[in-house]
Amino acid sequence: MTQETGPYSIADDPAFRTLFTAMPCACMVHRMIFDESGNAIDYVPIEANPWFSREVGFDPAPILGKRATEYLPEGEALHWVSVFTPTVLEGRTVTLSVYSPRKNETYRVAAISPERGIFLAMFSVAGNLRDGGQESNDTQWMNDAQWINGLMPARDFIEKMLMTMPCAAALHRIDCDGEGVP
């Protein structure tokens, strides 16, 4: 029997929801699946933002809610499980470049985790430079867990999204007068 983590709690935060929906790069939330010993064995994409289809070039709807081993070759799915396991178990951020021979494009990828067992992968097209067909050597593991009882506070996670997203981002504040006029 396998264990799946529960629903991710950050999804209900209005600031996260706005950023997730509006960010101009592909973004997908995943849930890792563990065996009875606590080993990561598969993952399930839960939700994709509206930019995902445009940036990555396929409609994610058919894979949402399915295990990666159901839509990827088993070896490839298990490879990605191993890449993202430190993110979901230790709170590490991973950044890498991945070449897609099918699309002849290289993607910058950043993965972060709002809570144990959940990861957010963000993708941005970096061009059509072939880098060997695998992750590049720029993979970075940063031990930056900020979880408290397995959860990262929403404000901290949103800040982390802004710092790690592989596309351009800026956060602005518009001050208003007492009547709400900018």
QUIWOKA-V784676 format. One line per field, one symbol per residue. ss: DSSP state (H for helix, E for strand, C for the rest). phi: phi as a letter, one per 40 degrees, with the letter a starting at -180 (. if undefined). burial: I if it has 24 or more other C-alpha atoms within 12 Angstrom, else O. Layout:
BEGIN
ss->???
phi->???
burial->???
END
This chain:
BEGIN
ss->CEEECCCCCHHHCHHHHHHHHHCCCEEEEEEEEEECCCCEEEEEEEEECCHHHHHHCCCHHHHCCCEHHHHCCHHHHHHHHHHHHHHHHHCCEEEEEEEECCCCEEEEEEEEEEECCEEEEEEEEEECCCCCCCCCCCCEEECCCCCECCECCHHHHHHHHHHHCCCCCCCCCCCCCCCCCC
phi->.bbbccccccdcccccdccdccccacaacbbcbbcccgccbaabcbabcccddcccgaccdcbcgbcdccbbddccccccdcccdccccbgccbbabbcbccbfbbbcbbbbbcadgbbbbbbacbhbccbggbccccdbbbcbcbcbfgbbddccccccdccbccbcaabbbbcbcccgcc
burial->OOOIIOOIIIIOOOOIIOIIOOIIIIIIIIIIIIOOOOOIIIIIIIIIIIIIOOIIOOOIOOOOIOIIOOOOOOOOIIOIIOIIIIIIIIIIIIIIIIIIOOOOIIIIIIIIIIIIIIIIIIIIIIOOOOOOOOIOOOOOOOOOIIIOOOIIOIOIIIOIIIOIIIIOOOOOOOOOOOOOOO
END
